[in-house]
Amino acid sequence: MANDVPWYVSLIVSWLPFIMFIAAILWSSRQLRKSLTTSDGRSLAQVVDDLAREMKRTNDIRDEGRS
């Protein structure tokens, strides 16, 4: 009686938790990647780098004005 289930149904049922786990990991990684980019496609690291470069430039200009 236990073998009344077709083999493909038992295969799907046994692999379903693993497939759902992989799908959740892929979905969350895509969401994380999307949240770490700006609307123009730059990463937050690029934005911070641009901000630091601009702050250094303005500090250099300010220091030249004091001399």
N, C-alpha and C positions, 0 to 999 in steps of 0.2 A: 504494500500500500504506500510506502514511503517513496517509491520510485514512480509515482503517477505524475510527478511534475516533469515537464520537458527539460532537457539539459540546458537549453538556452535561458530559460526562466531562472533556474537555479544559478547559472553563471551571472546573469544580470543582477540578481538579488545579492549575491556574494560580493560582487565588485562595486555595487552602487555606493556604499559608504566611502570607499577609496576614491572613486571618481568625483563624488561630491566634495571631498576634502581637497583634492587637487584643484577643482573648480573654484572653491572658496579662496585658496591661496592665490591663484591667478587673478581673480577679481580684486582681492585686496591689494595686490601689488600694483595693478593698473590704477586703482584709486589713489594709492599713495604717490605713484609717479605723476599722476595728474594734479594732485594737490601741491606737489613740489615744483611746479612750473608756473610761470606768470601767464597772463593772457596773450602775450606776444610770443610765447614759446621758449623764453629764456628760463634757465634753471635758477633757483634761488641763490645758488653759489655764484652764478654770473652777476646777479643783481648786487649781491654783497660785495663782490670784487669791484664792480663799477662804482659803487658807493664809496668804498675805501679809496679807490684811485682819485675820485673827485674830491674827497676830503683832504687827501694829501696835496692835491693840486691847489686847493684853496688855502691850505695852511702855508704852502710855499709862497704863494702870492702875498699873503698877509705878512709873512716874515720878511719878504723883500721890501715891503712898504715901511717896516719899522726900522730898517737899516739906514 
